[in-house]
Amino acid sequence: MKIRFDAARFEPFSWQESIAFAPEELAELGLSALGPVECRGSLTYSAPSFLLRGALRYEQTVVCDRCLKPVELAVQGDLDLMLIERPRLRGGTGGGEAELQESDLGVVEVAGDGFETRPLVLEQVALGVPMKPLCRENCRGLCPVCGIDRNVESCDCAALAPDPRWAALASLKGSLPGGKSSGN
């Protein structure tokens, strides 16, 4: 959906839509599946920029980082962006790359008289994908030797010998007070 800035110059513009994304777009995000993203919000003029506030609701399917089973997650998130209207640039982008400052987070420069909601929503969905998704907190994962799912059954595989390159750290662990590292 394209929202024109003129729609919100004198009173807030209410926005509501459902966006479906193609499987090709999901693979780049690390998602197995994504239900329609239900969006609702408003665009308000706050001279000289616009404030886009909204709420997103959707269900996403990711793969457990340990056992590789699909994990369905219901996600609800907020969308708070400051949109700055910039005139269309002719003949290129001009200044090249610039370093982002902390004050630039949550600020989007928009060329022209409006913006498409789809790329903004896709970016918010990407931010909502967990870095290390787990099917459950105590997931035991797959056996590194035979590949069996340790959550379902056990195997008789011998534990792998530790990598000899870590031997120096293992000896350091034994020399700490109490014979353990502080993380264990």
Secondary structure as UniProt FT lines:
FT   STRAND          2..4
FT   HELIX           5..8
FT   STRAND          13..19
FT   HELIX           23..29
FT   STRAND          33..34
FT   STRAND          37..46
FT   TURN            47..48
FT   STRAND          49..63
FT   TURN            65..67
FT   STRAND          70..86
FT   HELIX           102..104
FT   TURN            105..106
FT   STRAND          107..111
FT   STRAND          114..116
FT   HELIX           117..127
FT   TURN            137..138
FT   TURN            144..146
FT   TURN            150..152
FT   HELIX           164..166
FT   HELIX           167..175
FT   HELIX           177..179
FT   TURN            182..183
//
